[in-house]
Amino acid sequence: MPIELKTFDTRRQGSREGAEVRHLDPHQAPYYLPIGDEVAIFEAAYKARLPVLLKGPTGCGKTRFVEHMAHHLSALPDGPKELITVACHEDLTGSDLVGRYLITADETVWVDGPLTQAVRRGAICYLDEIVEARKDTTVLIHPLSDHRRILPIEKRGETLEAHVGFLLVISYNPGYQSIQKNLKHSTRQRFVTIEFNYPPAEKEVEIISHESGVDRDMAYQLALLGEKVRNLKASGLEEGVSTRLLIYAGELIRQGIAPRRAATVAVTWSLTDELDSKRAIDEVVKAIMPE
């Protein structure tokens, strides 16, 4: 029986590779509070079709920023119409991103991976925590992230030229890097890089209040808690508390959980299992958060 080649839309088949596809609408952009000039830089990079690397600690707003910018840029005449996000992990292979042949009941079909879909359709493809993926994934994005903007599909003997609306965005957390999990210089130097960190106190108060629904006084206490806990990194805490966790604590408080208890379950217990670190965070929680 001859082999039939068919390109399937994987959106109809679930998220086997962990990809999430969002249709974009400039009027549906999620909330994002700019900290510096990152919005202008990302928009300029998109207009110049320069790939973007986002780096910063966990929960500081990288993913929200990409979602916000994707919706915002969809208003451009040649802007993206979709955002395809892939949460990278240690088992993610190049085939997971590009695609593979599958045997069905009576035919062999080709199924595009999320990266190939983005290249064909002019979407923004966001590879979150790229260093978690296997090394062959970074090799295959090299021709997409320089002047060529092409994606070789070796299994089909095909080379795709990227749609005009396509943009590649990757992210990683520098604090998690090691010899085994490091972004090579040959990859980093293909990207415009935007650095993220936790927002300054006054803006973090605004973010916490907006996202969780607590009043500004409580948001201020949560932001102060975040600042004090982050200072504990000098005492051995592996990573500071993310803005995301502070928002979670605020959401619990808004649902009626006592502030101190909310901070304990959303911050202390989420950050560490190490007893000395938990005691240190608990002391900060008790000093700042009311019962």
Backbone torsions as a table, in degrees:
resi	resn	phi	psi	omega
1	MET	NA	128.7	-179.4
2	PRO	-65.3	152.0	178.6
3	ILE	-82.1	127.5	176.1
4	GLU	-99.5	128.0	178.6
5	LEU	-96.9	125.0	-179.3
6	LYS	-141.0	135.7	177.2
7	THR	-94.8	114.6	179.4
8	PHE	-92.0	146.4	171.5
9	ASP	-85.1	109.4	-174.3
10	THR	-69.5	-9.8	174.8
11	ARG	-64.0	-22.7	-179.3
12	ARG	-88.4	-2.8	-175.1
13	GLN	-121.8	26.6	-179.7
14	GLY	80.2	-168.1	-177.4
15	SER	-117.5	67.7	-174.8
16	ARG	-60.1	-35.7	178.7
17	GLU	-94.7	11.0	179.6
18	GLY	77.0	19.5	-179.3
19	ALA	-86.9	143.5	177.0
20	GLU	-119.7	126.3	-179.2
21	VAL	-107.8	125.4	178.0
22	ARG	-119.7	129.3	172.2
23	HIS	-81.7	138.5	-167.9
24	LEU	-102.2	145.0	178.2
25	ASP	-148.6	119.8	-177.3
26	PRO	-59.3	-21.0	179.2
27	HIS	-85.9	-5.4	-178.8
28	GLN	-112.1	17.5	-177.8
29	ALA	-62.5	130.1	178.5
30	PRO	-68.2	158.7	-179.4
31	TYR	-60.8	133.2	171.5
32	TYR	-149.6	128.9	179.0
33	LEU	-101.2	111.8	-179.3
34	PRO	-61.2	141.0	178.9
35	ILE	-100.3	-37.3	179.2
36	GLY	-140.4	-130.3	-179.3
37	ASP	-103.4	23.0	-175.1
38	GLU	-63.3	-31.6	179.2
39	VAL	-65.6	-47.1	-180.0
40	ALA	-63.9	-39.4	-179.5
41	ILE	-66.2	-44.9	-178.8
42	PHE	-64.7	-42.4	179.7
43	GLU	-63.7	-41.6	178.0
44	ALA	-64.0	-40.7	178.7
45	ALA	-63.3	-41.1	179.3
46	TYR	-64.1	-44.6	-179.2
47	LYS	-63.4	-30.8	177.4
48	ALA	-90.0	-1.9	-178.3
49	ARG	56.7	45.2	176.4
50	LEU	-100.3	127.4	179.6
51	PRO	-63.9	151.5	-172.2
52	VAL	-122.9	135.6	174.3
53	LEU	-112.9	125.7	176.6
54	LEU	-108.2	128.9	177.3
55	LYS	-132.7	140.7	-178.7
56	GLY	169.5	170.5	-175.8
57	PRO	-70.4	166.8	179.0
58	THR	-59.9	136.5	172.2
59	GLY	71.8	23.6	-178.7
60	CYS	-98.0	-1.3	174.1
61	GLY	112.6	11.8	-177.3
62	LYS	-63.3	-48.6	-177.9
63	THR	-67.0	-42.7	177.5
64	ARG	-60.0	-39.5	178.8
65	PHE	-61.2	-45.6	179.7
66	VAL	-62.2	-44.1	179.4
67	GLU	-61.2	-44.7	179.5
68	HIS	-61.0	-47.6	-177.2
69	MET	-67.8	-36.6	179.5
70	ALA	-61.7	-46.5	177.2
71	HIS	-62.8	-44.2	-178.7
72	HIS	-60.2	-44.4	-175.9
73	LEU	-75.3	-15.7	179.6
74	SER	-66.3	-13.7	177.8
75	ALA	-75.5	-17.3	179.6
76	LEU	-68.4	149.6	-179.4
77	PRO	-55.2	-39.0	178.7
78	ASP	-111.3	27.8	-177.1
79	GLY	-76.8	170.2	-179.2
80	PRO	-70.9	149.6	176.2
81	LYS	-109.7	-9.5	179.9
82	GLU	-142.0	153.4	169.1
83	LEU	-120.0	120.1	179.2
84	ILE	-110.7	114.5	-176.4
85	THR	-108.3	132.3	177.2
86	VAL	-121.0	120.2	174.4
87	ALA	-83.5	106.2	-174.6
88	CYS	-73.1	147.6	179.1
89	HIS	-149.5	171.2	-170.7
90	GLU	-66.6	-18.6	179.2
91	ASP	-96.8	0.1	-179.1
92	LEU	-73.9	125.5	-177.7
93	THR	-110.9	171.4	175.4
94	GLY	-61.4	-37.4	178.8
95	SER	-64.6	-34.1	177.2
96	ASP	-61.4	-34.6	-178.8
97	LEU	-84.0	-40.8	-173.9
98	VAL	-85.6	-44.8	-179.2
99	GLY	137.8	174.9	-178.5
100	ARG	-159.5	163.4	172.6
101	TYR	-83.5	140.3	175.3
102	LEU	-127.4	142.5	177.8
103	ILE	-98.2	121.0	175.9
104	THR	-102.4	-162.9	-174.5
105	ALA	-59.0	-43.5	-174.6
106	ASP	-138.1	18.1	-179.5
107	GLU	-157.7	160.7	172.8
108	THR	-108.0	125.1	-174.0
109	VAL	-124.1	152.0	174.2
110	TRP	-96.5	132.8	178.6
111	VAL	-117.2	119.0	176.7
112	ASP	-64.0	137.2	169.8
113	GLY	-80.4	173.0	-176.2
114	PRO	-61.8	-35.4	179.4
115	LEU	-67.7	-42.8	178.9
116	THR	-64.0	-40.6	176.8
117	GLN	-58.6	-44.1	-178.9
118	ALA	-63.7	-41.9	-179.8
119	VAL	-64.1	-42.3	-178.7
120	ARG	-68.7	-41.8	-168.0
121	ARG	-98.4	-4.3	179.0
122	GLY	77.5	37.8	178.6
123	ALA	-94.0	165.5	166.2
124	ILE	-86.1	126.8	177.5
125	CYS	-107.1	120.2	-177.3
126	TYR	-111.2	112.3	177.5
127	LEU	-98.5	100.5	-174.4
128	ASP	-82.3	130.4	-178.3
129	GLU	55.7	60.3	-174.5
130	ILE	-59.9	-29.8	-177.1
131	VAL	-70.2	-14.4	178.2
132	GLU	-76.0	-21.3	-177.2
133	ALA	-78.5	164.0	177.6
134	ARG	-66.7	155.9	-171.6
135	LYS	-61.3	-29.3	-177.0
136	ASP	-67.1	-17.5	179.0
137	THR	-72.6	-37.4	-179.9
138	THR	-70.5	-31.3	178.4
139	VAL	-65.2	-41.0	-174.7
140	LEU	-73.0	-19.5	178.9
141	ILE	-85.9	-8.2	-178.0
142	HIS	-58.5	-49.6	-179.4
143	PRO	-68.2	-16.0	176.1
144	LEU	-83.8	-19.3	-171.8
145	SER	-109.8	22.6	170.2
146	ASP	-132.3	-163.6	-173.4
147	HIS	-63.0	-19.5	-176.3
148	ARG	-72.4	-40.0	-177.4
149	ARG	49.4	53.7	178.8
150	ILE	-127.1	156.9	176.9
151	LEU	-127.9	104.1	175.7
152	PRO	-72.6	129.9	175.3
153	ILE	-112.2	90.9	-171.9
154	GLU	-62.0	-36.9	-176.6
155	LYS	-65.3	-20.6	179.2
156	ARG	-111.5	-1.6	-176.9
157	GLY	61.4	37.6	-173.1
158	GLU	-127.2	143.8	174.2
159	THR	-123.1	119.5	-178.7
160	LEU	-94.1	132.3	168.2
161	GLU	-88.5	134.6	-175.6
162	ALA	-64.8	137.1	172.0
163	HIS	-56.9	150.1	-175.9
164	VAL	-58.8	-29.8	-177.9
165	GLY	-84.6	-5.6	-175.5
166	PHE	-70.2	141.2	170.8
167	LEU	-145.0	137.5	176.9
168	LEU	-100.5	127.4	177.3
169	VAL	-127.5	131.9	177.1
170	ILE	-127.4	160.1	178.0
171	SER	-142.5	158.9	171.5
172	TYR	-160.4	162.6	178.7
173	ASN	-104.4	109.1	-177.8
174	PRO	-58.7	-26.3	-179.0
175	GLY	-68.9	-17.3	-179.2
176	TYR	-97.5	0.8	-175.3
177	GLN	-70.0	148.5	174.6
178	SER	-148.8	-179.2	178.4
179	ILE	-61.3	-39.1	-178.7
180	GLN	-75.5	-33.9	-177.1
181	LYS	-121.3	89.3	-177.3
182	ASN	-140.5	145.9	178.0
183	LEU	-87.7	120.0	-175.6
184	LYS	-65.0	150.6	177.6
185	HIS	-62.5	-33.4	179.1
186	SER	-64.1	-23.9	175.9
187	THR	-88.2	-47.9	-176.3
188	ARG	-57.8	-37.0	-174.6
189	GLN	-79.5	8.1	173.2
190	ARG	-97.8	-2.7	-170.1
191	PHE	-123.6	147.6	163.1
192	VAL	-77.4	130.2	-173.3
193	THR	-110.1	130.9	174.7
194	ILE	-116.4	122.2	-179.5
195	GLU	-91.8	136.5	177.4
196	PHE	-116.7	151.1	171.1
197	ASN	-146.3	178.5	176.9
198	TYR	-66.7	143.3	-175.4
199	PRO	-67.0	155.5	174.3
200	PRO	-62.4	159.1	-169.4
201	ALA	-53.5	-47.4	-175.1
202	GLU	-64.6	-34.1	178.7
203	LYS	-79.9	-31.6	177.5
204	GLU	-66.7	-35.7	175.2
205	VAL	-59.0	-46.5	-179.1
206	GLU	-63.4	-41.5	-179.5
207	ILE	-65.1	-47.0	-178.7
208	ILE	-61.6	-44.2	-179.3
209	SER	-63.6	-44.8	-178.4
210	HIS	-66.0	-45.1	-172.7
211	GLU	-78.8	-33.5	-176.2
212	SER	-97.8	-25.3	-179.1
213	GLY	90.4	2.4	177.1
214	VAL	-77.7	161.7	179.1
215	ASP	-73.7	170.1	-173.6
216	ARG	-67.0	-31.9	178.6
217	ASP	-62.7	-45.3	178.5
218	MET	-69.4	-37.7	177.4
219	ALA	-61.9	-36.9	177.8
220	TYR	-63.9	-42.3	179.0
221	GLN	-63.7	-39.7	178.8
222	LEU	-67.4	-40.1	178.0
223	ALA	-65.7	-38.7	176.6
224	LEU	-64.0	-40.5	175.9
225	LEU	-59.0	-44.1	179.0
226	GLY	-60.2	-43.4	179.7
227	GLU	-61.8	-45.4	-177.5
228	LYS	-67.9	-40.4	-179.7
229	VAL	-67.2	-37.6	178.1
230	ARG	-63.0	-30.9	177.1
231	ASN	-67.4	-17.4	179.3
232	LEU	-73.9	-9.9	177.7
233	LYS	-58.5	-31.2	178.4
234	ALA	-67.2	-16.7	-179.6
235	SER	-101.7	10.5	174.6
236	GLY	114.0	-6.6	176.6
237	LEU	-66.7	130.1	-172.6
238	GLU	-65.4	-41.0	-177.8
239	GLU	-146.3	145.4	179.0
240	GLY	-73.6	166.8	-179.0
241	VAL	-73.6	136.1	-178.4
242	SER	-81.8	157.6	172.7
243	THR	-59.5	-34.3	178.7
244	ARG	-58.0	-44.9	-179.7
245	LEU	-66.9	-34.9	177.5
246	LEU	-65.8	-36.5	175.7
247	ILE	-66.3	-41.8	176.9
248	TYR	-57.3	-44.1	178.9
249	ALA	-61.1	-42.1	177.6
250	GLY	-62.1	-38.9	179.1
251	GLU	-65.8	-38.2	176.2
252	LEU	-64.3	-41.8	178.8
253	ILE	-62.1	-41.7	-179.8
254	ARG	-64.6	-25.7	178.1
255	GLN	-88.6	5.5	173.8
256	GLY	104.2	1.7	176.9
257	ILE	-76.8	137.7	179.8
258	ALA	-58.1	138.5	-175.1
259	PRO	-52.5	-44.7	-178.1
260	ARG	-65.5	-41.1	178.9
261	ARG	-66.2	-40.6	179.1
262	ALA	-61.5	-41.4	179.3
263	ALA	-66.9	-35.3	179.9
264	THR	-64.6	-48.7	-175.3
265	VAL	-77.9	-29.9	-177.6
266	ALA	-90.2	-26.7	-176.4
267	VAL	-110.7	-65.5	-173.4
268	THR	-57.2	-55.1	-174.3
269	TRP	-72.4	-23.8	179.0
270	SER	-80.3	-25.9	-174.0
271	LEU	-82.1	-37.2	-170.8
272	THR	-157.4	155.5	170.4
273	ASP	-109.2	-4.1	-177.6
274	GLU	-75.9	126.2	-169.7
275	LEU	-61.5	-44.9	-178.7
276	ASP	-63.8	-40.1	178.6
277	SER	-66.5	-39.5	178.3
278	LYS	-63.2	-41.3	178.4
279	ARG	-62.9	-41.1	-178.9
280	ALA	-64.3	-42.8	179.2
281	ILE	-67.3	-40.6	178.7
282	ASP	-58.1	-38.7	178.9
283	GLU	-63.7	-39.1	178.2
284	VAL	-67.4	-43.0	179.1
285	VAL	-58.9	-46.1	-178.6
286	LYS	-65.4	-31.9	-178.4
287	ALA	-75.5	-23.4	-172.9
288	ILE	-110.9	-41.9	-170.7
289	MET	-93.1	131.5	176.7
290	PRO	-70.8	156.9	-179.9
291	GLU	-73.6	NA	NA
